[in-house]
C-alpha cells in the first residue's frame, strides 16, 4: 500500500510506542489506539514491547492482530509493515500478575531505553510511552522516579520540563513532584525561568507559533496582593519573567491562577506556566480528563504519553479507554511533522 503526495508511506513519520508496564493497561490502550485506521494512515509505528501481551489484549478486545513482528535486537526504520512489534520475547509476565513486579520493571525499562536510543539515532521520529509503574522500576533496581528523569539522563539533557496538553490548553510546570509545603524551599528564579524558556522553544519548534504568548501563573492567591499573601511573585517570579523578556520571550504575568487558565482558553495566551503540579494539572484534567497528553520538553527528541497511570485494577478486563493514548500518538505525529517542515523551510 502506498499513498500519494506528501503522505507516501516512505515520507510518513515513524513513531515508536513503548508498551509500559506489561501488567498494566499499556498493551490494551496501544492495541485499541492503533486499531483505528485513521491513526494507522498517518504514520508508521514500531511498538517496543511483548507480542504475547499485545495478543492477549487484542483477543480480549476482539481485535484481529494487525501488526507484524520482528526481534527487537535489529530495530529498523524500513520494516515492510505499517505497524511492527519489536518483540522482547525473552521476557514473560504471567497474565495473572496485576500489579508491580521486578520483571515488569526490568522489561518496561528496556522498552524505554531502546526507544530513546532509536529516537536519538534517527530510526524513529518520536517516542510515545505507555504508563509505567514507578514501584516496578524500583523493584527492578532503577533510580529514576519516572520517564522524565530517564529521558533527561539518557539524552544528556541538563534541562527538562513537563508540559501537558488538553485541547487548546498547553501548560508547563515549574515544579513537578514536590510536596506542596516543600515547594517554597525549591522555588528559585531558575526553576521559573526554565519552563518559560523551554515552553517558548517548544511552541515555536513543534507547534509552529512564531511569537508565542506565554501567561505566567502566580504562586499565591490574588498574585500575592503586593506582598500581603506572600512575596514570591516579587522576589522570584517577576525577576524570572524579566530574564525571559530580556531573551526576547513574550511572557506576561504573574497572573492569579484562578483567572489565567480561563484567559488562556479564550485565546489570550498560547501557553501557560504553572508554579506547582496541581495548579497546572487540575485545569488540564478538568478540561480533558480522558484525552490529556504529557509532553517532555527540553530534550532533543519528541516524547509524548497519556496523562494517566497503569490502572492495574482494570488490566485484562477490556475496560481501558484509549483516548489519551490516541491523543498522545496524534500529538507526536503532529510534532514530528511540524519539526520536519520547519527544518525544510530553514534549509530552503
PyMOL commands that set and color helices and strands:
alter all, ss='L'
color gray80, all
select helices_A, chain A and resi 5-7+9-11+26-34+37-42+51-60+72-74+102-120+134-139+147-154+180-186+189-207+221-224+232-246+257-265+277-288+312-314+323-347
alter helices_A, ss='H'
color red, helices_A
select strands_A, chain A and resi 14-18+44-49+68-71+83-87+126-129+161-166+169-173+213-217+250-255+271-274+293-297+303-306
alter strands_A, ss='S'
color yellow, strands_A
deselect
rebuild
show_as cartoon
